[in-house]
Amino acid sequence: MSNINLEEEKAKLKQVGVTALKCMSVISSELAVIHPIFGVAGSLIRLVLHQVDDEEIQDLKSEFASVNRKLDELSAQNNSTLQNIKVVTTECQYWQLEQNLHSQYCAFMNMVNARPEHIESKKEDFKKRYAQDMDDQNLHTLYDSVVGTGKAFSEPILKVYLEHSKRNHHVMKMLIIRLNQLFCIALTSFMGHRTILMEGKDQKEIWKYEESLIKEWEKKMDDVQKSMQKALMECSK
């Protein structure tokens, strides 16, 4: 990573800033803003691996950590609502998916928060954990299950819950909040992992690659939000 201009990375990170991370950490509505995640994860990881640490970086690390805490809180709040619907097959499949995403994000955060002397070992731990937990397949499966593509699940999860909740708006809102949180941690881990794979490349090459991922996933997240909005419109409040 010797070709990386750290000042440019810090400038890029500051441009997105803590505000973008707050979009993730305070997700409490059914229409979350997830796109800013792309501008943060890659630059943050490059600075962490270079052991750049200042108040702004600490703020961002804190915001990343709050995402996981918020997900745990929302999962606890939503479980009673969502478990009232008997969709055993879907829930069992999603349980493993959620476990994998949590595991990957936990390894990511261990790397982000590692002491300087432990960063390299935590980086290797993250790479191994990400691969062991099915790499980016979890993210793609989550996407396919929401928009109704692929064959990971027999039916799209939004359709399943619409039918079993009898189009209950509160239940669907809780489900969508839960899914948005999963997309946040999935995309964060994904971008962090891809950043590490690009170590040693020229900065312009890295940014070009990241921009291609951003373009791809911004389009996919637009599709996700459209599917979620459509599901909510079919509900009776």
C-alpha positions as a Markdown table, in Angstrom:
| # | Residue | x | y | z |
|---|---|---|---|---|
| 1 | Met | 0.0 | 0.0 | 0.0 |
| 2 | Ser | 3.0 | 2.3 | -0.4 |
| 3 | Asn | 1.3 | 4.1 | -3.3 |
| 4 | Ile | -1.5 | 5.4 | -1.1 |
| 5 | Asn | -1.7 | 9.2 | -0.4 |
| 6 | Leu | -2.9 | 9.2 | 3.2 |
| 7 | Glu | -3.8 | 12.9 | 3.1 |
| 8 | Glu | -6.1 | 12.3 | 0.1 |
| 9 | Glu | -7.6 | 9.3 | 1.9 |
| 10 | Lys | -8.3 | 11.5 | 5.0 |
| 11 | Ala | -9.8 | 14.2 | 2.8 |
| 12 | Lys | -12.1 | 11.6 | 1.1 |
| 13 | Leu | -13.1 | 10.2 | 4.5 |
| 14 | Lys | -13.8 | 13.6 | 6.0 |
| 15 | Gln | -16.0 | 14.5 | 2.9 |
| 16 | Val | -18.3 | 11.7 | 3.8 |
| 17 | Gly | -17.8 | 12.2 | 7.5 |
| 18 | Val | -19.4 | 11.1 | 10.6 |
| 19 | Thr | -22.8 | 12.2 | 9.3 |
| 20 | Ala | -22.8 | 9.3 | 6.8 |
| 21 | Leu | -22.2 | 6.8 | 9.6 |
| 22 | Lys | -25.0 | 8.3 | 11.6 |
| 23 | Cys | -27.3 | 7.3 | 8.8 |
| 24 | Met | -26.5 | 3.8 | 9.7 |
| 25 | Ser | -26.3 | 3.9 | 13.4 |
| 26 | Val | -29.7 | 5.6 | 13.9 |
| 27 | Ile | -31.7 | 3.6 | 11.4 |
| 28 | Ser | -35.2 | 3.5 | 12.9 |
| 29 | Ser | -37.4 | 4.0 | 9.9 |
| 30 | Glu | -38.3 | 1.8 | 7.0 |
| 31 | Leu | -36.6 | 4.0 | 4.4 |
| 32 | Ala | -33.0 | 4.1 | 5.5 |
| 33 | Val | -30.2 | 5.9 | 3.7 |
| 34 | Ile | -27.5 | 3.3 | 3.1 |
| 35 | His | -25.5 | 4.7 | 0.1 |
| 36 | Pro | -23.0 | 6.8 | 2.1 |
| 37 | Ile | -21.4 | 3.6 | 3.5 |
| 38 | Phe | -19.4 | 3.1 | 0.3 |
| 39 | Gly | -17.5 | 6.3 | 0.7 |
| 40 | Val | -16.4 | 5.4 | 4.3 |
| 41 | Ala | -15.4 | 1.8 | 4.6 |
| 42 | Gly | -12.6 | 1.6 | 2.1 |
| 43 | Ser | -10.8 | 4.8 | 3.2 |
| 44 | Leu | -11.2 | 4.0 | 6.9 |
| 45 | Ile | -9.6 | 0.6 | 6.4 |
| 46 | Arg | -6.7 | 2.0 | 4.5 |
| 47 | Leu | -6.0 | 4.6 | 7.2 |
| 48 | Val | -6.4 | 1.9 | 9.9 |
| 49 | Leu | -3.9 | -0.3 | 8.2 |
| 50 | His | -1.5 | 2.6 | 7.9 |
| 51 | Gln | -2.0 | 3.2 | 11.7 |
| 52 | Val | -3.4 | 6.7 | 11.1 |
| 53 | Asp | -5.3 | 7.7 | 14.2 |
| 54 | Asp | -6.8 | 11.0 | 15.2 |
| 55 | Glu | -10.0 | 12.4 | 16.7 |
| 56 | Glu | -11.9 | 12.1 | 13.4 |
| 57 | Ile | -10.9 | 8.5 | 12.9 |
| 58 | Gln | -11.9 | 7.7 | 16.5 |
| 59 | Asp | -15.3 | 9.3 | 15.9 |
| 60 | Leu | -15.8 | 7.1 | 12.8 |
| 61 | Lys | -14.7 | 4.0 | 14.6 |
| 62 | Ser | -17.2 | 4.8 | 17.3 |
| 63 | Glu | -20.0 | 5.3 | 14.8 |
| 64 | Phe | -19.1 | 1.9 | 13.1 |
| 65 | Ala | -19.3 | 0.2 | 16.5 |
| 66 | Ser | -22.7 | 1.8 | 17.2 |
| 67 | Val | -24.1 | 0.1 | 14.1 |
| 68 | Asn | -23.6 | -3.3 | 15.6 |
| 69 | Arg | -25.1 | -2.2 | 18.9 |
| 70 | Lys | -28.1 | -0.7 | 17.2 |
| 71 | Leu | -28.6 | -4.0 | 15.2 |
| 72 | Asp | -28.6 | -6.0 | 18.4 |
| 73 | Glu | -31.1 | -3.6 | 20.0 |
| 74 | Leu | -33.5 | -3.7 | 17.0 |
| 75 | Ser | -33.2 | -7.4 | 16.7 |
| 76 | Ala | -34.3 | -7.8 | 20.3 |
| 77 | Gln | -37.2 | -5.3 | 19.8 |
| 78 | Asn | -38.3 | -6.9 | 16.6 |
| 79 | Asn | -38.0 | -10.5 | 17.5 |
| 80 | Ser | -41.3 | -10.7 | 19.4 |
| 81 | Thr | -43.2 | -9.1 | 16.5 |
| 82 | Leu | -41.6 | -11.1 | 13.8 |
| 83 | Gln | -41.7 | -14.4 | 15.6 |
| 84 | Asn | -45.4 | -14.2 | 15.9 |
| 85 | Ile | -45.5 | -15.1 | 12.3 |
| 86 | Lys | -45.0 | -18.8 | 11.7 |
| 87 | Val | -42.6 | -18.7 | 8.8 |
| 88 | Val | -40.3 | -21.4 | 10.1 |
| 89 | Thr | -38.5 | -22.3 | 6.9 |
| 90 | Thr | -37.7 | -18.7 | 6.0 |
| 91 | Glu | -36.6 | -17.9 | 9.5 |
| 92 | Cys | -34.3 | -20.8 | 9.8 |
| 93 | Gln | -32.6 | -19.9 | 6.5 |
| 94 | Tyr | -32.3 | -16.2 | 7.5 |
| 95 | Trp | -31.0 | -17.2 | 10.9 |
| 96 | Gln | -27.8 | -18.7 | 9.3 |
| 97 | Leu | -27.6 | -15.7 | 7.0 |
| 98 | Glu | -27.7 | -13.2 | 9.9 |
| 99 | Gln | -25.2 | -15.3 | 11.9 |
| 100 | Asn | -22.8 | -15.1 | 9.0 |
| 101 | Leu | -23.2 | -11.4 | 8.5 |
| 102 | His | -22.8 | -10.7 | 12.3 |
| 103 | Ser | -19.7 | -12.9 | 12.3 |
| 104 | Gln | -18.1 | -11.1 | 9.4 |
| 105 | Tyr | -18.9 | -7.6 | 10.8 |
| 106 | Cys | -17.6 | -8.6 | 14.2 |
| 107 | Ala | -14.2 | -9.6 | 12.7 |
| 108 | Phe | -14.2 | -6.4 | 10.7 |
| 109 | Met | -14.7 | -4.3 | 13.8 |
| 110 | Asn | -12.0 | -6.3 | 15.7 |
| 111 | Met | -9.6 | -5.2 | 12.9 |
| 112 | Val | -10.8 | -1.6 | 13.0 |
| 113 | Asn | -10.4 | -1.3 | 16.8 |
| 114 | Ala | -7.1 | -3.3 | 17.0 |
| 115 | Arg | -4.1 | -1.8 | 18.7 |
| 116 | Pro | -1.3 | -1.0 | 16.2 |
| 117 | Glu | 0.7 | -4.1 | 17.0 |
| 118 | His | -2.3 | -6.3 | 16.4 |
| 119 | Ile | -3.6 | -4.8 | 13.2 |
| 120 | Glu | -1.9 | -7.3 | 10.9 |
| 121 | Ser | -3.1 | -10.3 | 12.8 |
| 122 | Lys | -6.6 | -9.0 | 13.0 |
| 123 | Lys | -6.6 | -8.3 | 9.3 |
| 124 | Glu | -5.7 | -11.9 | 8.6 |
| 125 | Asp | -8.4 | -13.0 | 11.1 |
| 126 | Phe | -10.9 | -10.9 | 9.2 |
| 127 | Lys | -9.9 | -12.3 | 5.8 |
| 128 | Lys | -10.2 | -15.9 | 7.1 |
| 129 | Arg | -13.5 | -15.2 | 8.8 |
| 130 | Tyr | -15.0 | -13.5 | 5.7 |
| 131 | Ala | -14.0 | -16.5 | 3.6 |
| 132 | Gln | -15.2 | -19.1 | 6.1 |
| 133 | Asp | -18.6 | -17.4 | 6.4 |
| 134 | Met | -19.3 | -17.7 | 2.6 |
| 135 | Asp | -17.5 | -14.5 | 1.5 |
| 136 | Asp | -19.9 | -12.1 | -0.3 |
| 137 | Gln | -22.5 | -14.8 | -0.9 |
| 138 | Asn | -24.4 | -13.6 | 2.2 |
| 139 | Leu | -24.8 | -10.1 | 0.8 |
| 140 | His | -25.9 | -11.3 | -2.6 |
| 141 | Thr | -28.3 | -13.8 | -1.0 |
| 142 | Leu | -29.8 | -11.0 | 1.1 |
| 143 | Tyr | -30.3 | -8.9 | -2.0 |
| 144 | Asp | -31.8 | -11.7 | -4.0 |
| 145 | Ser | -34.2 | -12.6 | -1.2 |
| 146 | Val | -35.5 | -9.0 | -1.0 |
| 147 | Val | -35.9 | -8.2 | -4.7 |
| 148 | Gly | -37.0 | -11.7 | -5.6 |
| 149 | Thr | -34.2 | -12.8 | -7.8 |
| 150 | Gly | -32.1 | -16.0 | -7.4 |
| 151 | Lys | -33.1 | -19.3 | -5.9 |
| 152 | Ala | -31.7 | -19.1 | -2.3 |
| 153 | Phe | -35.3 | -18.9 | -0.9 |
| 154 | Ser | -38.5 | -20.3 | -2.3 |
| 155 | Glu | -40.2 | -16.9 | -2.2 |
| 156 | Pro | -39.0 | -13.3 | -1.6 |
| 157 | Ile | -39.0 | -12.5 | 2.1 |
| 158 | Leu | -41.2 | -9.4 | 1.7 |
| 159 | Lys | -43.9 | -11.5 | 0.0 |
| 160 | Val | -43.7 | -14.2 | 2.7 |
| 161 | Tyr | -44.2 | -11.7 | 5.5 |
| 162 | Leu | -46.9 | -9.7 | 3.7 |
| 163 | Glu | -48.9 | -12.9 | 3.4 |
| 164 | His | -48.3 | -14.2 | 6.9 |
| 165 | Ser | -48.8 | -10.9 | 8.6 |
| 166 | Lys | -52.0 | -10.3 | 6.6 |
| 167 | Arg | -50.4 | -7.1 | 5.3 |
| 168 | Asn | -49.7 | -5.7 | 8.7 |
| 169 | His | -47.9 | -2.3 | 8.4 |
| 170 | His | -46.2 | -2.5 | 11.8 |
| 171 | Val | -44.8 | -6.0 | 11.1 |
| 172 | Met | -43.5 | -5.0 | 7.7 |
| 173 | Lys | -41.9 | -1.9 | 9.0 |
| 174 | Met | -40.1 | -3.9 | 11.7 |
| 175 | Leu | -38.9 | -6.4 | 9.1 |
| 176 | Ile | -37.6 | -3.7 | 6.7 |
| 177 | Ile | -35.7 | -2.0 | 9.5 |
| 178 | Arg | -34.1 | -5.3 | 10.3 |
| 179 | Leu | -33.2 | -5.9 | 6.7 |
| 180 | Asn | -31.8 | -2.4 | 6.3 |
| 181 | Gln | -29.5 | -3.0 | 9.3 |
| 182 | Leu | -28.3 | -6.2 | 7.7 |
| 183 | Phe | -27.5 | -4.5 | 4.5 |
| 184 | Cys | -25.5 | -1.9 | 6.4 |
| 185 | Ile | -23.2 | -4.4 | 8.1 |
| 186 | Ala | -23.0 | -6.6 | 5.0 |
| 187 | Leu | -21.9 | -3.7 | 2.8 |
| 188 | Thr | -19.4 | -2.5 | 5.4 |
| 189 | Ser | -17.8 | -5.9 | 5.7 |
| 190 | Phe | -17.9 | -6.3 | 1.9 |
| 191 | Met | -16.2 | -3.0 | 1.1 |
| 192 | Gly | -13.6 | -3.6 | 3.9 |
| 193 | His | -12.7 | -7.0 | 2.5 |
| 194 | Arg | -12.4 | -5.8 | -1.0 |
| 195 | Thr | -10.2 | -2.9 | 0.1 |
| 196 | Ile | -7.8 | -5.4 | 1.7 |
| 197 | Leu | -7.7 | -7.5 | -1.4 |
| 198 | Met | -6.6 | -4.3 | -3.3 |
| 199 | Glu | -3.6 | -3.8 | -1.0 |
| 200 | Gly | -0.4 | -2.9 | -3.0 |
| 201 | Lys | -2.3 | -1.5 | -6.0 |
| 202 | Asp | -2.0 | 2.1 | -7.2 |
| 203 | Gln | -4.4 | 4.5 | -5.5 |
| 204 | Lys | -6.1 | 5.5 | -8.8 |
| 205 | Glu | -6.6 | 1.8 | -9.6 |
| 206 | Ile | -8.1 | 1.3 | -6.2 |
| 207 | Trp | -10.5 | 4.2 | -6.4 |
| 208 | Lys | -11.6 | 3.1 | -9.9 |
| 209 | Tyr | -12.3 | -0.3 | -8.6 |
| 210 | Glu | -14.2 | 1.1 | -5.6 |
| 211 | Glu | -16.2 | 3.4 | -7.9 |
| 212 | Ser | -17.3 | 0.4 | -9.9 |
| 213 | Leu | -18.5 | -1.4 | -6.8 |
| 214 | Ile | -20.3 | 1.8 | -5.6 |
| 215 | Lys | -22.1 | 2.1 | -9.0 |
| 216 | Glu | -23.1 | -1.5 | -8.9 |
| 217 | Trp | -24.5 | -1.5 | -5.3 |
| 218 | Glu | -26.1 | 1.9 | -5.5 |
| 219 | Lys | -28.2 | 0.5 | -8.3 |
| 220 | Lys | -28.9 | -2.6 | -6.3 |
| 221 | Met | -29.8 | -0.7 | -3.2 |
| 222 | Asp | -32.2 | 1.5 | -5.2 |
| 223 | Asp | -33.9 | -1.8 | -6.3 |
| 224 | Val | -34.0 | -2.9 | -2.7 |
| 225 | Gln | -35.7 | 0.3 | -1.5 |
| 226 | Lys | -38.2 | 0.2 | -4.3 |
| 227 | Ser | -39.2 | -3.4 | -3.3 |
| 228 | Met | -39.5 | -2.3 | 0.3 |
| 229 | Gln | -41.6 | 0.7 | -0.6 |
| 230 | Lys | -43.9 | -1.4 | -2.7 |
| 231 | Ala | -44.4 | -3.9 | 0.1 |
| 232 | Leu | -45.3 | -1.1 | 2.5 |
| 233 | Met | -47.8 | 0.4 | 0.0 |
| 234 | Glu | -49.6 | -3.0 | 0.0 |
| 235 | Cys | -50.1 | -2.9 | 3.8 |
| 236 | Ser | -53.1 | -1.8 | 5.7 |
| 237 | Lys | -52.2 | 0.4 | 8.7 |
